Amino acid sequence: MMTSLPPEWTHCERFFAEDGAAFGDCIQEARRKERAAGTTRLIGIAALCLLALWLPIIILAVMR
């Protein structure tokens, strides 16, 4: 069992013994999914920041 892999990549261990190329593909796919999740998280944070900035302006405009 390999202990140097991050927990998100442990499902790739089964490919290591079978085929090195499949192991590399599995690691690349795991990295791609991590980047996609990070991008989605950043978009969500940006959307919340924009909402926090514009919400008081909208409330003041409605209350006029």
C-alpha positions as a Markdown table, in Angstrom:
| # | Residue | x | y | z |
|---|---|---|---|---|
| 1 | Met | 0.0 | 0.0 | 0.0 |
| 2 | Met | 1.3 | 3.4 | -0.9 |
| 3 | Thr | 1.3 | 6.0 | 1.9 |
| 4 | Ser | 2.6 | 9.0 | 0.0 |
| 5 | Leu | -0.6 | 9.7 | -1.9 |
| 6 | Pro | -3.0 | 12.3 | -0.6 |
| 7 | Pro | -6.4 | 10.9 | 0.6 |
| 8 | Glu | -8.2 | 12.1 | -2.5 |
| 9 | Trp | -6.0 | 9.9 | -4.7 |
| 10 | Thr | -6.1 | 6.7 | -2.8 |
| 11 | His | -8.5 | 5.2 | -5.3 |
| 12 | Cys | -5.7 | 5.4 | -7.8 |
| 13 | Glu | -3.6 | 2.9 | -5.9 |
| 14 | Arg | -5.2 | -0.1 | -7.6 |
| 15 | Phe | -3.9 | 1.1 | -10.9 |
| 16 | Phe | -0.3 | 1.4 | -9.7 |
| 17 | Ala | 0.2 | -2.4 | -9.5 |
| 18 | Glu | -1.7 | -3.1 | -12.7 |
| 19 | Asp | -0.6 | -0.4 | -15.1 |
| 20 | Gly | 1.7 | 2.6 | -14.6 |
| 21 | Ala | 0.0 | 4.6 | -17.5 |
| 22 | Ala | -3.4 | 4.1 | -16.0 |
| 23 | Phe | -2.1 | 5.2 | -12.6 |
| 24 | Gly | -0.8 | 8.5 | -14.2 |
| 25 | Asp | -4.1 | 9.0 | -16.0 |
| 26 | Cys | -6.0 | 8.5 | -12.7 |
| 27 | Ile | -3.7 | 11.1 | -10.9 |
| 28 | Gln | -4.2 | 13.6 | -13.7 |
| 29 | Glu | -8.0 | 13.2 | -13.6 |
| 30 | Ala | -7.9 | 13.6 | -9.8 |
| 31 | Arg | -5.9 | 16.8 | -10.2 |
| 32 | Arg | -8.3 | 18.1 | -12.9 |
| 33 | Lys | -11.3 | 17.5 | -10.5 |
| 34 | Glu | -9.5 | 19.3 | -7.7 |
| 35 | Arg | -8.9 | 22.4 | -9.9 |
| 36 | Ala | -12.5 | 22.4 | -11.1 |
| 37 | Ala | -13.7 | 22.2 | -7.5 |
| 38 | Gly | -11.4 | 25.1 | -6.6 |
| 39 | Thr | -12.6 | 27.2 | -9.5 |
| 40 | Thr | -16.3 | 26.6 | -8.5 |
| 41 | Arg | -15.5 | 27.5 | -4.9 |
| 42 | Leu | -13.8 | 30.8 | -6.1 |
| 43 | Ile | -16.8 | 31.7 | -8.3 |
| 44 | Gly | -19.1 | 31.1 | -5.3 |
| 45 | Ile | -17.0 | 33.3 | -3.0 |
| 46 | Ala | -16.9 | 36.0 | -5.6 |
| 47 | Ala | -20.7 | 35.9 | -6.0 |
| 48 | Leu | -21.2 | 36.2 | -2.3 |
| 49 | Cys | -18.8 | 39.2 | -2.2 |
| 50 | Leu | -20.7 | 40.9 | -5.0 |
| 51 | Leu | -24.0 | 40.2 | -3.2 |
| 52 | Ala | -22.6 | 41.6 | 0.1 |
| 53 | Leu | -21.5 | 44.8 | -1.7 |
| 54 | Trp | -24.7 | 45.4 | -3.7 |
| 55 | Leu | -27.3 | 44.3 | -1.0 |
| 56 | Pro | -27.2 | 47.5 | 1.0 |
| 57 | Ile | -27.5 | 49.6 | -2.1 |
| 58 | Ile | -30.5 | 47.6 | -3.3 |
| 59 | Ile | -32.1 | 47.8 | 0.2 |
| 60 | Leu | -31.6 | 51.6 | 0.3 |
| 61 | Ala | -33.0 | 52.0 | -3.2 |
| 62 | Val | -36.1 | 50.0 | -2.3 |
| 63 | Met | -36.7 | 51.9 | 0.9 |
| 64 | Arg | -36.7 | 55.3 | -0.8 |
